[in-house]
Amino acid sequence: MNSQKLVISPAPHIHGSNDTRRMMGDVLIALVPALIVAALVYGLQSIVVTAFSVASCVLVEWFVQKFMLKGPSTLGNLSAVVTGVLLGFNLPANIPLGLVAIAAVVAIGIGKMTYGGLGKNLFNPALVGRVFLLVAFPVAMTSFPEAAGAVSGATPLAMAKEAIKAGVPAVEVMQSVDLGAMSLGMKSGSLGEVSVVALLLGFVWLLVRRVISWHIPMCVLGSMALFSTIAWVCNPAEFMSPMFHLLSGGAVLGAVYMATDYVTSPMTKKGMVIYGVGIGVITMLIRLWGPYPEGMSFAILIMNSVVPLIDKYVRPKRFGAPKRVK
């Protein structure tokens, strides 16, 4: 008589074709167009910064995993590579490589591995590294090359904020802004801020591959557009147009590639909406009235800390639960 064992295992019991490595690979593919544009605008240095960031993040994760956590290698899931690319995209092309290495240690060593590795971190690791450099080395993080040369320039957000602060009406500032050129990448900024068009091409790829859903990016950008429209209509002399805010800074990079991180974003669609709107509103509050011209990084990290609360009170409907009879 053949004996059969009854094996009991935790969920999920139905597995799909997606795994971490495949999804991370799709994210890397989605970021290729933006990297190409960054190389065209800033030259070879943009590739050097991105590659060095990736190598540093991989090395830090390997070191922590081998000598501190002493567990199996996690480099095969490509999450450290994605963190490295996103970290590089949040840095100027002319930043010293030593600061890139410091950011990698903070991002992976503190922002990710301190919590136990992928799936356990509370905050987006790349943004942890970026914000640390912004606070600790503000000059290096706010000096940007204008093109392939070494001339430092200010971002459109910074220039607009300084001009308005000096008494120049926002209407006049808008006349000097070429929104079409901004969308293609002809502006100063971090590597991943340059081309909105390239970032949106990657967004389409991620949607087609079902790596992310539209909820978080559209809620972030939609709430930014609504908030800035209200401010602009109420006082066009002090506030820039909604299109300017959507095309400048890290709006699209943050909304599509940073805020949608599986680990640090809500599980439910309703939770994603709350999370996305919160990021958009906080970003605009910082941009319009805060000390920094950009607020996307801070907004995402703030809302990362709220995700456990969102997941606690915005829960999915239990499978098989009976409907309430009114």
N, C-alpha and C positions, 0 to 999 in steps of 0.2 A: 504494500500500500504506500503510495507516494504521499509524503507529507509536504504541505505548503506552509510557508511562513507568512504571517500577516504583518506587513511592514507599515508602521505609522510614522509619518514625517510631517513637518510643519508646512504651511502654505509658502509659496504658491504651488499648487498641484498641477496646474496647466502652464507649460512653458512656451514662450514664443521664440522667434528667431533672433530677437534683439538681445544683445549682451553689452556690457560696459565698453568693451574694446571696439565693437562695431559703432556704437553711438559716438564714442570719442573720435573715431576715425572720420565719421561724417562731419563732426564739428571742425576738424582740421581741414577737411576738403572745403567746407563752407568759408573758411577764413583765407583761403588761397587768393581769391580775387583782391581782397583788401591788402594783402601782403604785396602783391604785384604792384598795385597802385602806390603803396608806400615806398617801394623800391624805385619807382619811376619819379616820384616827387622828391624823395630825400636821398636817393642814391644807395650805394652798397651798404652804407652804415646801418640802414634800417634792417637789412638781412643779418648783419653782424650782431646787432642788439637782440634781435629775436632768437637767433641761433644760440647765442650765449645765455640768454634767459632760459631757453629750453634745457640746455646742457646743465646749467646750474640747478634748476629745479629737479631734474632727474638724478643728479649726483646727491643732492640733499636728501631726497626721498630714499635712495639706495642706502645712504649712510645711516639714516635714522632707523630704517627697517632692519638693517643687518646688525647694528651695534647697540641700539637702544631698545627697540621693540622686540628684536630678535625673533621675527616671524618670517613667513614665506615672502618672497619678493612680490611686490604689487606693481612693478614697472610695466608688466605686460598689458595692463588694462589701458595704457596710454593717458591716464588722467593727469599724470605729472607733465606729460608733453603738452597737453591742452592748457594746463595752468601756466606753463612756461610761455606758450604763445600769447595767451591772454595778458599775462604780466608784461611781456614785451610790447604788446599793443597799447598798453596803458602808460608807456614811457616815451620820452622824447628820443628822437633818433641820435642826438648828440650827447646823450647822458654817458658819464664815465662807466666803464664796464664793472668797476669795483662796486658801484652803487647797485648795479643790476644783480650782482652776486649777493649783496646784503638783502635786497628785496626778495630774492629767491629763498634765502634762509628764513626770513620772516614769513613768507607766504607758505612754504611747505613745512618748515620746522615748527612754526608757531600756529599758523592759520589752519593747518591740516593735520599733521602727524601728532601734535599735542593732544588732539581729541581722539586719536586712535586710528587715523587714516581715512580713506575715502568712505563716505556714507555716514560718518560720525561728526564731521566738522559742522559747527554752527554758522560760520561766516564763510563767504566766498574767499578762498585762499589768495587768488590773484589780487583782489581788491584790498585785502589785508596788507599785502606787500606794497601796493601802490600808495595807499593812504599813509603807511609808515614813512615812506620816502618823502611824501608831500609835506608831512609835518616836520620830519627831521632834516630834510635837505630841500627846502622850498625853492631856493634859487636854481638849483640843478633841475628841478621838476617843472619850472615855469619858464625856462629858456629854451626856445624852439628854433630849429633851423627853418629858414623860409623856403629853401628849395634844396638842391644838391650841394649848396655851399655851406659855409659855417656861420653865416650871418644870423644872429639871434632875432627872433620876432615874437610878437605876442599873438595869442589866439584871437579869433574874432570876438569871443565872449569877453576876454580881458580888455581888448581895445574898446569895445562898446561900453563896458562898465566904467572904464577910466574916462572916456569921453563924456558920458552922461554925468559922471561925478564932477567933471570940470565945468559943467554948465552947458555943454553942447546938446541941443534937443535931439531926442532919439530919431525924429523924422530926418534930420540932416545926416545922422550917422547911417541910417538905412540907405540913403542915396549913394553912399560910398561902398555899399556892400553888393557884391555880385552873387546872388543866390545860386545861379546856374554853375558858376565856377566852384562855389563851396560844395555843391552836391557831388561834383566830380573829383574833388580832392585838392583843389588849388587853394590851400589855406594852411596856416601854421597850426600845429597841434601834436598830440601824441600819435604814434604810428597808426593806431586803429581808429583815429578820429577823422582821418583824411577824406576818404571817399564813402559817402553815404550810399551811392549807387552800388558800389562793390559789396558793401555790407548787406544791402537788401537782396542782392543776388544770392548771397549765402543764406539769408533768411528763407528765401524761396526753396533752396535746396533742403534745408532742415525741415521745412513743412512737408515737402514731397516725401522725404524719407521718414517722416513722422517721429523725428527725434524730439521736437518740441511742438507745442500747440500755439495757436495765435493769441491765447488769452492774455498772458503776461506782457508780451511786447506791445500789443495793441492797446492794452489798458494803460501801460506806462506812457506811450506816445500820445494816446488820446487824452489822458488827463493833463499832460503837459500842454497840449494844444489848447484845450479848453481853458486852463488856468491862464496861460499867456494871452489868449484872445480876450478874456475878460479884462485883464490888466491893460492890454494895449488899447482896447476900445475906451476904457475909462480914462486913460491918460497916455495918449500916443506921444506926448512930448518927453515922457520919462521912461517908457517901456518899449522894447523892440517887438517886432511882429512875431506871430506864432511860427511862421516858416523859418525865420532866423534861428529861433530856439531849437527847432527840430533838426535843422541842418548843421548846427554848430555843436562843438563840444562832444561829449561821449554819449549823446542821447540814444542814437541807434545802436552803437556798440554795447552800451549798458543794457538797453531794453531787450536786445535779441540774444546776446551771448553771455552776459554776466547775470542778469536777473533770473534767467531761465534755468540756472543750475539746479539739477534735480535734488541735490542734497539740501540746499539752503532755500528752497522755495516750497510753497504749500502743495499738498497732495490733491486737493479737490479743485474743481473748476471755479466754484464760488470763492474759495480761498485765494486762488490765483488772481481773481478780479480785485479783491480787497488789497492784496499784496501789490499788484501792479499800480492801482490808483494811488496807494500810499507812496510808492516810489516816485511817481510823477509829480504829486503835490509837493513832497519834501524837496525834490530837485528844484522845482520852481521857486519855492520859498527861499532856498539857499541862493539861487541865481539872482533873484530880484532884490533880496534884502540881507543876504548873508555876507560874510567877509570874503568868501571865495567866489570867483566868477563862475565856476562849475560846481555842481552839487550832486551829480549822478552817483559817484562812488560812495559818498557819505549816505545818500538816501538808500542805496541798496543794502549797505551794512546795517543801517538802522532797522530796515524792514526785515533783514535776515534774523535779527534778534526777536522780532515779533512773530516769526513763523511758527514756533512751538505753540504760542497762544492761539494763533489762527487755526492750526490743526486740531487744537483741543476743542474749540467751540464750533468750528465749521467742519463737521464730519460727514463722510459719505453715507448714504442710506444703506442700512444693513441688508445684505442679500437674503431674500426670503422673508423679510419683516412684513407683517400684515399691514394693510392700509388702514388708516383711521377712518372710522365711519362717522360722518358729521350728522 
